[in-house]
Amino acid sequence: MNYSMWGCQDELGVAACSNLPGLWEADRRTCRWPSAELCLSTCGQCPLVHAARECKSLEHECCLMDTKNEHIDWSTFFHTITNTTTSMGEHNYRKGARFTFFHALTNTTISSTTTSMGEHDYRKGARVLNEETPWVAEFPFYLSNEEADELIRIAAQEGYRKEDDLPKHVRDVNVTNCDSIRCMREPLMGELSRRASELSRRA
C-alpha cells in the first residue's frame, strides 16, 4: 500500500531518520515519541496513520473491545493510574468497553503555567479528586522542579500565542505547541510523552 497519500512519510528524510540520535528505545524496535512523528515510515507507524485517517481500529487491537458494552469503567481507570502500589498493566480498565480507535498525531500543548528525568517518581502523591463526571486526578509531582524550569524554557523558545479570541476578562491564556522539529527533539518532551503513555497503559 502507498502510505504516502496518508501523510505517512519521514519528515526528516529516510537517511536522517535511519541515523537519528535518540530516536529508538534500547530494544531498537520501538521509536520514542514525539520524535517518532518526524520519522513515521521508519518507525513503522504507517498502519496506525492509515487507521487513524479512516477512524478504524487495527486488527490486533480487537482484543481490547467488547461489542456488548460501550462504556469504560472510569472508576477503575482513575483509581488504577493513581494507585502507586500496583505495577504497570495489573488492571484493565477497558474490559467490557468498545472503542473506535483514533490514533491522533497530537501536538503537545504547553501552557505558561508552572520535577529529574528517568528516575523521577512522577506518580508520588497521585490521587483522585473527583469521582464523578468530570473525573479529575491530581499528580502533584508529575514534574520535578528542574523539569518545570526546563519546560518553561522550551515553551519560551517556541514562543507563546493567544489561545483564542475571547476577551481577556473572560479567558486570558497563552499557549505554545510542541510541533517544531526542535521541540520534538528535546529530551524532556520525549520523557513526558513516555510518562503519558505509561499512565494510559497501566490499566
N, C-alpha and C positions, 0 to 999 in steps of 0.2 A: 504494500500500500504506500502511496506517496503521501507522507505525513506533512510535507512542507506546506500543503494547502491549508493545513490546520494550524499553522504558525509554529510547528514543532521543528525548529532549527537551532543550531548552535549560534547564538548571537555573537559570540566571540570568534566563531570560526572553528572548524574541526581541529586544525593544527593547534590552536591556542588552548582549546578545551582538553586535548589529549595530554597536555603538559601543564595544566593549570594548578599551581601550588594550593594545597588546602582544599581541593575540590572533593576528594574522596575520603570516606571513612577509613579506618585502619584495615578493614577487611577488603578494601579495594573493589567492592561490589556495590556499594551504596554511596551516592553523592550527598554532600552536605547542602542543606538549604540555608539561606536563599541563593547561594552560588549556583545551585543546580538550574535555576531559572535561566542562567546565561548559557547553559550547555544542555538543553533539553534532549537533544538527539543522542549525544554522547552518554548521557546519564540514563538512557532508556525510558524516558518519560513520555514518548510519543503515544503509546496506547492510552495513557491517562489523559493526555491532551485531547485525543480523539473522543474519548468517552465523555469528557467534560463538555466539549462543544455540542454533543448530542444529548447532554443531560442523562446519561446512562451509567450503569454500573459495569465494571469489568466482571468477567465470568467468575474469577476466583473469589470475588467479594460476596457472592451469593450466600456463603455460609454465615454471613452476618445478618441475614434478612429472614424475616418470618412474615409471610404474606397474610397470616391470620391476625396479626396485631400491628397497628400503625403507630403505636406510641412508644416513646422512650421513657424508661424509668429514671427520671431526673434526680429523684432522691438518692438512688443507688449511685448514679454518676457523680453527683456533687460530694456525697459522703466518701466515696472511694478516692477521688482525687485530692481530698483534704485529709485523708487518713494516712498519717506518716508512718504507721506501724505495718502497713501492708506493702507487699512487693508489687512491682510492675506486672500488670496482666493478671492479677489474682482474681479480679472480678470482671464481669462482662455486662456493662450497663445496657448494651444493645440487645441483650437476649429478649426475644419477643418483640422486636422492633423491625419495621420495614423502612428502608431508605431508597431514595433515588440519589445515587452518588453524584456529586458535582465537585470535581476537583478544580477549584479556582486557583489560578496562579496569582495569588494575592500580593499586594504591596503592603509591607508592614507600616502601620501608621504610628508615628511617634508624636505625642503631644508635648507641649512645652512644660508640662507638669513634671515636678520631680517627685548582690550588692556588689571573692574574685572568681573567675570563671572556672568551670570544670568541677572543682571540689566544693563549691558554694552550695550549702543546703537551702535551696530556694523554697522548699516546702515547709520549712520550720515555721511553726505557729499558724499554719493554714487552718481555716475554719469556715463553716457555712454560716452566713449572716442572715439569710432569708430562706425559709423552707417552703416557699410557695411562689407562684409566678409573680414577679420575675425572680428566679433563683439567683442568689448572689453568694459568691465565695470570696474570702479575703486571703491573700498571700503576702503578709506584711514584710517578708524578707525575700521576695521574688528577685529583687536586685540588691546587690551589696552597695555600700556607699561609693566604692570605686566604680562599679558598673553604672550607677546612676550618673556619676560625673562624666563617664565615657559616652553614655547615651546622649547626654546634653551636648557634648562636644560634636558628636556625629550629626545630631539634628541641626545645630547651628551651622555646621559645614554644608549641609544640604540646603539650608535656607527655609524659613517659615513662610507660610501663606495663610491668608484668611480662609477659614473652613467653609463659610457660607456667606450669603448676602444679608443675613439678619442684622438688624441694628445692634450696636454694642450693648445697649441696656437690656436686650433680650438674650443675646448669646455673643460672647466675646472670646472666641477660641482661635488660636493659630496652630497649624499643624505642618508637618513635613512628611513626605512619603519616601520610604527607602526603596526607590525604584531606579536609582542610578547604579551603574556598574561599580563605581567607587564605594557606595554604601553597601551593596550586596557583598562586597569582598571584605568588609570589616569583620574581624574575628568575633566581636561581640554580637553582631547581628546573626551570625551563624549559631552562636551559643543560645541566643534567645529563641531562635527557630527550633533548635533541638529541644529546649525545655517545653515549649508549647506542644511539640509533637509527642514528647514523653508523657505529658499530662493526659493528652487526649487518648493515648494508647494504654493508660494504666487500667482502665476499667474494662 
